[in-house]
Amino acid sequence: MTLKTELSLKDVLTGIQVVADCVRDIQKERTEQTRLREQSRVDVEHIHAMRDVLMDYLDRSFDERRENFRQLFERLDGAIASDNVGMAAAVLESVVKLADASPFKALRDVAATRAALGKQTEWKF
């Protein structure tokens, strides 16, 4: 009977070890979940900050475009009022060029510049 008791005790100890391993694994997973939640929160805050910068850029860019169009159309009105066909044609060409230029193209240039500045680059002037 002693042998049977030892096997049973060994089985119990093995079972306890398995439970301890499971508890340790559960704690590891909880720690990982906490880390992932925190990383997710940080990522969301980063996205919101980038969104705010983008929206501010677009607001300013479109404000500038609106002002540029306003000034061009004032010049066009002046050219028409003075019957200056050459000036009217030049202003209309400028209107078309401004309309063709997209602030999103400029945004791509800003992003490329920011990426270049973020690199370890030696600048020579």
CYANA upper distance limits for C-alpha pairs under 8 A (distance plus 0.5 A):
  1 MET  CA      5 THR  CA      6.77
  2 THR  CA      6 GLU  CA      6.70
  3 LEU  CA      7 LEU  CA      6.79
  4 LYS  CA      8 SER  CA      6.68
  5 THR  CA      9 LEU  CA      6.56
  6 GLU  CA     10 LYS  CA      6.46
  7 LEU  CA     11 ASP  CA      6.50
  8 SER  CA     12 VAL  CA      6.63
  9 LEU  CA     13 LEU  CA      6.64
 10 LYS  CA     14 THR  CA      6.57
 11 ASP  CA     15 GLY  CA      6.56
 12 VAL  CA     16 ILE  CA      6.65
 13 LEU  CA     17 GLN  CA      6.65
 14 THR  CA     18 VAL  CA      6.70
 15 GLY  CA     19 VAL  CA      6.72
 16 ILE  CA     20 ALA  CA      6.59
 17 GLN  CA     21 ASP  CA      6.60
 18 VAL  CA     22 CYS  CA      6.69
 19 VAL  CA     23 VAL  CA      6.68
 20 ALA  CA     24 ARG  CA      6.67
 21 ASP  CA     25 ASP  CA      6.62
 22 CYS  CA     26 ILE  CA      6.57
 23 VAL  CA     27 GLN  CA      6.74
 24 ARG  CA     28 LYS  CA      6.75
 25 ASP  CA     29 GLU  CA      6.69
 26 ILE  CA     30 ARG  CA      6.69
 27 GLN  CA     31 THR  CA      6.63
 28 LYS  CA     32 GLU  CA      6.66
 29 GLU  CA     33 GLN  CA      6.55
 30 ARG  CA     34 THR  CA      6.64
 31 THR  CA     35 ARG  CA      6.70
 32 GLU  CA     36 LEU  CA      6.59
 33 GLN  CA     37 ARG  CA      6.59
 34 THR  CA     38 GLU  CA      6.69
 35 ARG  CA     39 GLN  CA      6.57
 36 LEU  CA     40 SER  CA      6.46
 37 ARG  CA     41 ARG  CA      6.70
 38 GLU  CA     42 VAL  CA      6.74
 39 GLN  CA     43 ASP  CA      6.58
 40 SER  CA     44 VAL  CA      6.63
 41 ARG  CA     45 GLU  CA      6.74
 42 VAL  CA     46 HIS  CA      6.67
 43 ASP  CA     47 ILE  CA      6.68
 44 VAL  CA     48 HIS  CA      6.67
 45 GLU  CA     49 ALA  CA      6.66
 46 HIS  CA     50 MET  CA      6.68
 47 ILE  CA     51 ARG  CA      6.54
 48 HIS  CA     52 ASP  CA      6.67
 49 ALA  CA     53 VAL  CA      6.81
 50 MET  CA     54 LEU  CA      6.59
 51 ARG  CA     55 MET  CA      6.52
 52 ASP  CA     56 ASP  CA      6.57
 53 VAL  CA     57 TYR  CA      6.60
 54 LEU  CA     58 LEU  CA      6.63
 55 MET  CA     59 ASP  CA      6.53
 56 ASP  CA     60 ARG  CA      6.68
 57 TYR  CA     61 SER  CA      6.43
 58 LEU  CA     62 PHE  CA      6.43
 58 LEU  CA    103 PRO  CA      7.97
 59 ASP  CA     63 ASP  CA      6.54
 60 ARG  CA     64 GLU  CA      6.64
 61 SER  CA     65 ARG  CA      6.72
 61 SER  CA    103 PRO  CA      6.97
 62 PHE  CA     66 ARG  CA      6.47
 62 PHE  CA    103 PRO  CA      8.07
 63 ASP  CA     67 GLU  CA      6.78
 64 GLU  CA     68 ASN  CA      6.64
 65 ARG  CA     69 PHE  CA      6.60
 65 ARG  CA     98 LEU  CA      8.36
 66 ARG  CA     70 ARG  CA      6.62
 67 GLU  CA     71 GLN  CA      6.70
 68 ASN  CA     72 LEU  CA      6.68
 69 PHE  CA     73 PHE  CA      6.60
 69 PHE  CA     95 VAL  CA      7.35
 69 PHE  CA     98 LEU  CA      8.28
 70 ARG  CA     74 GLU  CA      6.70
 71 GLN  CA     75 ARG  CA      6.78
 72 LEU  CA     76 LEU  CA      6.64
 72 LEU  CA     91 VAL  CA      6.82
 72 LEU  CA     94 SER  CA      8.06
 72 LEU  CA     95 VAL  CA      7.17
 73 PHE  CA     77 ASP  CA      6.58
 73 PHE  CA     91 VAL  CA      8.34
 74 GLU  CA     78 GLY  CA      6.76
 75 ARG  CA     79 ALA  CA      6.59
 75 ARG  CA     88 ALA  CA      8.39
 75 ARG  CA     91 VAL  CA      7.46
 76 LEU  CA     80 ILE  CA      6.60
 76 LEU  CA     87 MET  CA      8.08
 76 LEU  CA     88 ALA  CA      5.92
 76 LEU  CA     91 VAL  CA      6.45
 76 LEU  CA     92 LEU  CA      7.75
 77 ASP  CA     81 ALA  CA      6.49
 78 GLY  CA     82 SER  CA      6.62
 79 ALA  CA     83 ASP  CA      6.44
 79 ALA  CA     84 ASN  CA      5.45
 79 ALA  CA     85 VAL  CA      7.46
 79 ALA  CA     87 MET  CA      6.24
 79 ALA  CA     88 ALA  CA      5.73
 80 ILE  CA     84 ASN  CA      6.63
 80 ILE  CA     85 VAL  CA      7.71
 80 ILE  CA     88 ALA  CA      6.96
 84 ASN  CA     88 ALA  CA      6.74
 85 VAL  CA     89 ALA  CA      6.62
 86 GLY  CA     90 ALA  CA      6.74
 87 MET  CA     91 VAL  CA      6.60
 88 ALA  CA     92 LEU  CA      6.57
 89 ALA  CA     93 GLU  CA      6.64
 90 ALA  CA     94 SER  CA      6.84
 91 VAL  CA     95 VAL  CA      6.73
 92 LEU  CA     96 VAL  CA      6.74
 93 GLU  CA     97 LYS  CA      6.73
 94 SER  CA     98 LEU  CA      6.58
 95 VAL  CA     99 ALA  CA      6.55
 96 VAL  CA    100 ASP  CA      6.52
 97 LYS  CA    101 ALA  CA      6.71
 98 LEU  CA    102 SER  CA      8.50
101 ALA  CA    105 LYS  CA      8.00
102 SER  CA    106 ALA  CA      7.45
103 PRO  CA    107 LEU  CA      6.70
104 PHE  CA    108 ARG  CA      6.82
105 LYS  CA    109 ASP  CA      7.00
106 ALA  CA    110 VAL  CA      6.70
107 LEU  CA    111 ALA  CA      6.67
108 ARG  CA    112 ALA  CA      6.68
109 ASP  CA    113 THR  CA      6.58
110 VAL  CA    114 ARG  CA      6.57
111 ALA  CA    115 ALA  CA      6.62
112 ALA  CA    116 ALA  CA      6.64
113 THR  CA    117 LEU  CA      6.60
114 ARG  CA    118 GLY  CA      6.62
115 ALA  CA    119 LYS  CA      7.16
116 ALA  CA    121 THR  CA      8.22
117 LEU  CA    121 THR  CA      7.79
